[in-house]
Amino acid sequence: MGVEVVTPAEVAASAVAMLGLDAEAVDITSPEALAASLRRAASFLCPAAPRVVIRAVNDTLRGLPGYTDDLRSDLESALDALVAVGDVLELAARDDVRQRQLFLGPPAFVRRDSGMCLLLGIRADGAPLVSDDLAMRVDCEEHLRRLRSDDSLAERLVQEGLVELKADQWLKSPRSEEASEHLATYQERLAAVGESGPLDGVRLIDPASRPTYYTGRWREPKRADGGLFVARRPQGYGAELWCVVEVVAGDVRRGIDLPPGFEIAAGADYAWRLQAAIDSLNGTPQRFAVRASSRPGASVLDLFSPIPSWAQRRLDVVATPIVRSRGALFSYGVPNDELEEEVTFLKEMMWLTERSDEGEF
Amino acid sequence: MSAAPDSDYREALTVLQRRLDDHFLRLKRERAEAAPGTPVFALEHGLTDAELALVRSTVLTAVKRGDLPRDRGLPFVVYAAEVGYEYSGDEYWQTFADRTPGWWLLGDPARQYMRNQYRRFRDNYSGATPVGPWAKKFSIICWPITHAVLPTDLQRHLARLLYDFSRLLTAGLLSDPEALGQRLAAQAWQSSARLQAFAQNTNLLGQVATALLAGEDEDESPLLLPSTLTRIVDDLSKESETRRWLLDAKYRASKVRTHGLQRASFSRPELTRRAADRPVATNPTLSVREDSDGWSLFLELPDLVSLAGRLPEVGDEMAQLRPNVQGVQRRFGSGQLLYPGQQVRVQQWPAVDRPLIQLERGSELANRMLADHCVLSPGPSWLFRLRDKNAGVEVRGKIVRPGHRYLLVLPSPFADVPTWMTQAWMATNGVSGYLLAVPEELDDSTLSIIRQFGIAAVMDVELRPVGVVAAAWDGEGAAEWLEGEEALVAIRTSRAVSTCLLGLDDQPSVIKWPTDSNELLLRLNDMAPGRHGLSVSLMTEEGTPVAAGTLEFAIRPPQLSPTTGTPRQGLLLLPSPASPTLDEVWDGRAAVQILGPPGGKARLAVTLADRRGRALTQPRQITVALPIDAAEWLHTFATQFRGQSEIHKAYEQAETCVISASAPELGTLTLRCDRAFVPLRWAFRRDKDGPVLSLVDNTDGVQAALAAYDFARPCEAKNVDLPPGEQLRWPDGGLVVATAGSMRAASVMPPFVRHLDDLKAAEPQLPQLTKVSADVLHVVQFANLWGSAALPDDPIGAIRRNEVLQTFARALTWVLAGQRWVRAEEAYVGRENGSLRSLRDAIGVEIAYQQQLASALADAAPVLMQCDVSARVTAFANELAAHARPLGVDGVDRPYAEFLLRLISEPGTLADWPRESLEALIRRAFDAPLLVRAARFVVVTTLAAQDTGSAFAGWIWE
């Protein structure tokens, strides 16, 4: 037992090693380390609101190399990615269905055609997902953990308590439809509910704002606002609730929480697709960009708005998350032979269009 | 050596005795030298296959001739241990007799001979002694089974336990088999019933586990003979999954061993011991949340597995009994104290002078341990840091910082509220709450007010975990890290500081503050498990102290996740009791709650398997809507699984039932329920000649006494003569009871139905009862005998048993509630000329309070019909509190309400209540027949529409 004075760099290196990552390869504020830190925090804190998990990580990184005030938004994006992939689940709280909280996703894996296995889920109380010898083979990239498959890997993973998810089950997406049809569904649902009382603390996505700067789109309702908006509202101790609201002269008249009914999927999945439909119908569709990659046979796909989990999972399976391009919310390295299919999927399901104007962001 | 001809067996016995005597004496000497205090096992005989074959043939010949020589017992000891190594389940003597023709004929003296030989082995060769409650129950077979070291049917379960536990291994545990055994035993409660029994001998468990975890490249383990260890490992490795679990556990152990040795050179043993002497606290975590009702206290059940490990008898009670948490309305299921992490809302602030958590009908020891280990932080004030608008966690150190927000909870209102305090509306009763917005600048008057509450203000210094998220952190001054992790701490100050005076567990050190930073980072090396304290005093260059702070922290072992999940996951199985047997699940004495997102769906599957783990049925799967509470479980299991013919047919052969719940998004959880592992039980089967019962007797050889009771005369015993090994047939059926010493096994024998006439049954008749406690107690005992008897899966047997149980309840109703009530009830049940109104009036209409009670119960009936039994008890207690004061009910007396409802629905469930208090409650019932009528009213008006397997549909008591 003893006390040793250490430098911030030494703390960062120790922390990276404790997270099971290579301190030579990644630093403590890298996307891989942030994802690992969030998983560790969730393993001790769930069920909890996302802000509680993010704050716990942010507090421990304060003062370490690479820490800036912007780290919180990186943590928010990283946690969204963990929810999308299924490492954590956003579910109704057990003692109050109005609250939504994060729970640990079950230990699981998905086999890819390439022979890689995607590892998913978190064990409670800081327990490693897989045994030590497998853990040494895990390849972490951004929010993903991958393991190269061999003949016995699936059997090993099952023996260690991971459940194999079939790729088509894991990648299940909603049906394709026109943006107007999608919006009309929500308009009808909204019309069917009665007027709500005043809702405090509502923040909404400004449809007139640039869709290429997601963080900057959020604001409080204004007197001039009218119509249907994607919004969030605070809810007790749980996560901020995603909702669709009807606003008249700046006042929220009625709203429905997302997900509708008792769906297990995260509310964000519904909200982000609806916002994409609104943006498309407003003539300012959300964008993607494709550019050449330094890796032969691949291109870089940049996305500027968040996408639902079922869309992110497709990219997680066929592509590789990479350091995001300037202005992008996230970027993937996509093999050229997969690119067209993925782009078509994003266009059909999310009504995205390819960015043609360099000056747009 | 070759096989012994009949005539030479005595000579062979002599040779084998000498050979084994030499071997075991040498082993005893070597073991005493290499691992003092570690016993020798008969399985460590070191014989070759040929020698072992000779042992077998020689023993078989001797037994055939009825020759059990006292001075040549070692071959018998080895033979019996070999049978123990290979047998499975609980039929040791059956297996032994099957392999040893003539054994049954030798009768009880042969069993005694075997025990005596093992005792001689213990005395002569430092042989192992069976210990634990299991060994007391199975007082003879415990010897050969203990000396089998690790019977084959336990190997898979132990490998899994070692694999799961390997994360908790430390260098200290690997060098201390006794401690390892205790820790493993504490985690074994969710494993198979046989492994749980094995784990009661913690020394043996630790010895075997340490030997199995020895590294490949290390010297031979001194704890087991190498050939015996190799044999066990080879057998254990026959299955790839089991081999993998053991390899992974060994790999982890090897890493820990290497790392542990490195760390040991830096450790200071005296400090390590001191910290370890202070076990990690098992107090519940407190938090507050605000909703539309105001601020509520929430309490998270602590991890008490370590307590259960240190005191197995307390652990057994925690696994079986229902916990009560002071101030919490929610009724927990029995055994749920072993499922930590559940958060519960507290309605009434707990009184600090009363135990926070107690077990219903728990022993004095168990409840005293809980009272000592689970305490609320001392009052009179409680402080919660609010980092969110509507939620906060307790600051146990009771410190505030300038600029932070808190909820302060006080036992009574505070008169002179300053501007930075505002009253908070408390939803939890019994306290007053205040929101504190602590000013940035603390003047003397502010500090004075803060101190009045027993709170200290800390300024200019902050201590916090840094680098990675700690296992727990209250945001102010209390943290936890896991064993084996580095504790990294940041000390931050806004003052100009030159020196930092540190005290780690009162060991001082002085550190120069870095010149270019307002933060000092520390790594706390090699902290032993237990509680620790770090104090900090910051000094200027002139030596003036300018700030001080503390960090209280614990180093604790990680919690293992049971296969039933944890509250941190989206899906969770919560069985009651904690580790139910197959019989309990089948009979509806155990329930399994399935918690998950409301509205979500899960696949629920039940599979029955034999003792070799082979599935007897295809898994039956149904889709259920989440969540499933205990009452829904009982109904679902009865209708969807127990009632299904395939499952129903396989039940009697089944040794294990695996219940699993799964959803693609939420994961898969499993609960394994084994047959009860008891020394005396009835085994049921059916053939063309009707039902058959045979007695499985693993007691210490005392001939079991048998009695039988007709369905028509359920209190009149008849003698039964059943020679050992014979089977019992009884076409009329009834109840059969075997008693051997303190053991008792009862089973319902279903009637053999050949014709429709066989379905006719006479109404059960009881002796005339009088209004005395002794008669009521008599009925309670008989009702318990019938109600707790094993019920073979037979619908006619179930119907007949229910008729008997209903007769007991009706008889008590007649004697306690009066004839007029019985007539009204018969009219209501028969719907001839009875109605709910006339039944209500039969409770009592003479005085206003009687009418009010009767009306309230009649109004509540439709609602109570939808509730589980626990909620009905609570509602009944509330109505009695509201309307039955003239009859001596003072406030909400839940135990009394529960007693009344049990008494007239399933009186047998009162049999294990303390006799003295039961007699007092019966006297109260005699004095207030109106309350008995009221209770009976609740029972008959809330019968479930569908049969749930209980005497009164829907009234299933845990």
Chai-1 contact restraints between the chains, C-beta under 6 A:
chainA,res_idxA,chainB,res_idxB,connection_type,confidence,min_distance_angstrom,max_distance_angstrom,comment,restraint_id
A,M1,B,R268,contact,1.0,0.0,6.0,A-B,restraint_1
A,M1,B,L271,contact,1.0,0.0,6.0,A-B,restraint_2
A,M1,B,D526,contact,1.0,0.0,6.0,A-B,restraint_3
A,M1,B,M527,contact,1.0,0.0,6.0,A-B,restraint_4
A,G2,B,N525,contact,1.0,0.0,6.0,A-B,restraint_5
A,V3,B,L504,contact,1.0,0.0,6.0,A-B,restraint_6
A,V3,B,S509,contact,1.0,0.0,6.0,A-B,restraint_7
A,V3,B,L522,contact,1.0,0.0,6.0,A-B,restraint_8
A,E4,B,R523,contact,1.0,0.0,6.0,A-B,restraint_9
A,E4,B,N525,contact,1.0,0.0,6.0,A-B,restraint_10
A,V5,B,I511,contact,1.0,0.0,6.0,A-B,restraint_11
A,V6,B,L521,contact,1.0,0.0,6.0,A-B,restraint_12
A,V6,B,R523,contact,1.0,0.0,6.0,A-B,restraint_13
A,V11,B,V466,contact,1.0,0.0,6.0,A-B,restraint_14
A,V11,B,G467,contact,1.0,0.0,6.0,A-B,restraint_15
A,V11,B,L488,contact,1.0,0.0,6.0,A-B,restraint_16
A,V11,B,L521,contact,1.0,0.0,6.0,A-B,restraint_17
A,S14,B,G467,contact,1.0,0.0,6.0,A-B,restraint_18
A,S14,B,E486,contact,1.0,0.0,6.0,A-B,restraint_19
A,A15,B,G467,contact,1.0,0.0,6.0,A-B,restraint_20
A,A15,B,V468,contact,1.0,0.0,6.0,A-B,restraint_21
A,M18,B,V468,contact,1.0,0.0,6.0,A-B,restraint_22
A,R40,B,V469,contact,1.0,0.0,6.0,A-B,restraint_23
A,A41,B,V469,contact,1.0,0.0,6.0,A-B,restraint_24
A,F44,B,A471,contact,1.0,0.0,6.0,A-B,restraint_25
A,C46,B,R568,contact,1.0,0.0,6.0,A-B,restraint_26
A,A56,B,V469,contact,1.0,0.0,6.0,A-B,restraint_27
A,T60,B,P465,contact,1.0,0.0,6.0,A-B,restraint_28
A,T60,B,V466,contact,1.0,0.0,6.0,A-B,restraint_29
A,T60,B,G467,contact,1.0,0.0,6.0,A-B,restraint_30
A,T60,B,V469,contact,1.0,0.0,6.0,A-B,restraint_31
A,G63,B,E519,contact,1.0,0.0,6.0,A-B,restraint_32
A,L89,B,G570,contact,1.0,0.0,6.0,A-B,restraint_33
A,L91,B,G570,contact,1.0,0.0,6.0,A-B,restraint_34
A,L91,B,P597,contact,1.0,0.0,6.0,A-B,restraint_35
A,A92,B,P597,contact,1.0,0.0,6.0,A-B,restraint_36
A,A92,B,P598,contact,1.0,0.0,6.0,A-B,restraint_37
A,R94,B,L595,contact,1.0,0.0,6.0,A-B,restraint_38
A,V97,B,P598,contact,1.0,0.0,6.0,A-B,restraint_39
A,F103,B,Q569,contact,1.0,0.0,6.0,A-B,restraint_40
A,F103,B,G570,contact,1.0,0.0,6.0,A-B,restraint_41
A,L104,B,R568,contact,1.0,0.0,6.0,A-B,restraint_42
A,L104,B,Q569,contact,1.0,0.0,6.0,A-B,restraint_43
A,P106,B,G667,contact,1.0,0.0,6.0,A-B,restraint_44
A,A124,B,S561,contact,1.0,0.0,6.0,A-B,restraint_45
A,A124,B,T566,contact,1.0,0.0,6.0,A-B,restraint_46
A,A124,B,R568,contact,1.0,0.0,6.0,A-B,restraint_47
A,D125,B,P558,contact,1.0,0.0,6.0,A-B,restraint_48
A,D125,B,Q559,contact,1.0,0.0,6.0,A-B,restraint_49
A,G126,B,L482,contact,1.0,0.0,6.0,A-B,restraint_50
A,S131,B,D248,contact,1.0,0.0,6.0,A-B,restraint_51
A,Q159,B,E241,contact,1.0,0.0,6.0,A-B,restraint_52
A,Q159,B,R244,contact,1.0,0.0,6.0,A-B,restraint_53
A,V163,B,T668,contact,1.0,0.0,6.0,A-B,restraint_54
A,Q169,B,P664,contact,1.0,0.0,6.0,A-B,restraint_55
A,G236,B,D291,contact,1.0,0.0,6.0,A-B,restraint_56
A,G236,B,N390,contact,1.0,0.0,6.0,A-B,restraint_57
A,Y237,B,R289,contact,1.0,0.0,6.0,A-B,restraint_58
A,Y237,B,N390,contact,1.0,0.0,6.0,A-B,restraint_59
A,Y237,B,A391,contact,1.0,0.0,6.0,A-B,restraint_60
A,F262,B,G599,contact,1.0,0.0,6.0,A-B,restraint_61
A,I264,B,P597,contact,1.0,0.0,6.0,A-B,restraint_62
A,I264,B,G600,contact,1.0,0.0,6.0,A-B,restraint_63
A,I264,B,E665,contact,1.0,0.0,6.0,A-B,restraint_64
